Amino acid sequence: MAFYSGNIGGTHRATRVILGVAVAIAAFSLFEGPAAWLAAASAVVFALTGVVGYCPICAIAGVGRRSGS
């Protein structure tokens, strides 16, 4: 039983994962020190929302799939 209802679809999920990984890799190529870690951490969180299929910010904004109807 899931505690949440996924709110992002397949293409959106794949795009988040691909872009998240790409930005995390680019962060260490383009930045140094804390800026690289901050950019990479943000990108990893973005990719994880794609892996899980749920984005809390999208849920708050009302963006994404509608369940139940």
C-alpha positions in Angstrom: 0.0 0.0 0.0 1.4 3.4 -1.0 1.2 6.3 1.3 1.1 8.7 -1.6 -0.4 8.9 -5.1 2.1 9.5 -7.8 1.6 12.8 -9.4 4.0 12.8 -12.4 3.8 10.6 -15.5 6.2 8.5 -17.3 7.8 11.0 -19.7 8.0 13.6 -17.0 9.7 11.0 -14.6 12.2 10.0 -17.3 13.0 13.6 -18.0 13.6 14.4 -14.3 15.9 11.5 -13.9 18.0 12.2 -17.0 18.3 15.9 -16.3 18.9 15.4 -12.6 21.8 13.1 -13.3 23.2 15.3 -16.0 23.1 18.4 -13.9 24.7 16.6 -10.9 27.6 15.5 -13.1 27.9 19.0 -14.7 27.9 20.6 -11.2 31.2 19.1 -10.4 32.6 20.0 -13.8 31.6 23.6 -13.7 31.7 24.6 -10.1 34.0 24.1 -7.1 33.5 23.8 -3.4 30.1 24.4 -1.8 28.5 25.6 -5.0 29.2 22.3 -6.7 27.7 20.3 -3.7 24.6 22.5 -3.5 23.9 22.3 -7.2 24.6 18.5 -7.2 22.3 18.0 -4.2 19.5 19.9 -5.8 19.9 17.9 -9.0 19.8 14.6 -7.0 16.6 15.6 -5.3 15.1 16.5 -8.7 16.2 13.0 -10.0 14.8 11.2 -7.0 11.4 12.8 -7.5 11.5 11.2 -10.9 12.5 7.8 -9.6 9.7 7.9 -6.9 7.1 9.4 -9.2 6.0 12.0 -6.6 6.9 15.7 -6.4 5.6 17.5 -3.3 6.0 20.9 -5.0 3.9 19.8 -8.0 1.3 18.5 -5.5 1.1 21.8 -3.7 0.9 23.7 -7.1 -1.7 21.3 -8.4 0.4 20.2 -11.3 0.3 16.6 -12.5 -2.0 13.6 -12.8 -5.3 13.7 -11.2 -6.3 10.5 -9.3 -9.8 9.3 -8.8 -11.5 10.9 -11.8 
